[in-house]
């Protein structure tokens, strides 16, 4: 049971990191699109 909970915790951390990096790249691309024409 402990191993399963640890695996679940690690999975949540990985998912959050992936989501955060995806969001960051998305916003940076929007920022790039806004600044390049000017």
BAVEXBA-500142 format. One line per 2 residues: for each residue x, y, z of N, C-alpha, C. Coordinates in steps of 0.001 Angstrom, whole numbers, plus 500000, padded with zeros to 6 digits. Atoms other than C-alpha are relative to their C-alpha. Example, Ala and Ser with C-alpha at 12.3 -4.5 7.8 and 13.67 -1.06 7.14 Angstrom:
BEGIN
500890 498810 500000 512300 495500 507800 500900 501200 500000  499180 498810 499940 513670 498940 507140 499230 501090 500730
This chain:
BEGIN
500826 498787 500000 500000 500000 500000 500862 501266 500000  499127 498818 499925 502792 502436 500855 500659 500276 498648
499357 499841 501312 504548 501805 497536 499013 500584 498986  501027 499495 500918 501299 502430 495646 499745 501492 500245
500236 498585 499694 500745 505730 497448 501190 500857 499567  498801 499271 500434 504345 506792 496745 499992 500160 498475
500070 499941 501460 503909 505946 493052 498958 501025 499554  501064 499046 500310 500678 507942 492991 500487 501433 500204
499446 498688 499679 502436 510920 494610 500988 500444 498924  499022 499685 501041 505287 510784 492085 499297 500311 498679
500766 499783 501223 502782 510546 489239 499358 501386 500004  500608 498671 499889 500997 513652 490494 501033 501096 499788
498929 499012 500163 504285 515574 490688 500410 500098 498531  499621 500002 501416 505234 514516 487145 498932 500678 499151
501102 499406 500749 501807 515501 485851 499979 501520 500173  499981 498566 499726 502009 518913 487537 501153 500679 499272
498836 499438 500699 505500 519522 486113 499728 500093 498502  500309 500025 501428 504356 518524 482626 498990 501095 499651
501034 498994 500215 501266 520741 482878 500581 501412 500106  499375 498702 499790 503342 523674 484202 500875 500392 498810
499129 499692 501135 505904 523425 481399 499192 500235 498729  500868 499806 501160 503155 523096 478788 499386 501399 500030
500625 498698 499834 501407 526189 480148 501019 501112 499769  498950 498998 500125 504677 528129 480338 500397 500184 498538
499619 499905 501413 505619 527312 476737 498872 500647 499200  501159 499421 500676 502091 528229 475623 499984 501515 500185
500008 498565 499732 502247 531638 477311 501204 500698 499400  498819 499372 500582 505797 532314 476132 499831 500127 498485
500237 499912 501443 504713 531571 472542 499031 501146 499702  500932 498872 500163 501809 534038 472943 500762 501320 500159
499186 498817 499745 504262 536602 474355 500868 500305 498782  499154 499872 501192 506582 535990 471375 499179 500535 498831
500876 499565 501089 503699 536410 468924 499613 501472 500171  500383 498609 499750 502738 539696 470588 501161 500962 499776
498867 499079 500055 506252 541164 470681 500737 500046 498674  499209 500027 501232 507782 540092 467347 499552 501017 498937
500387 499016 501018 505639 542264 464995 500388 501429 500360  499660 498650 499546 506391 545387 467102 501515 500159 500099
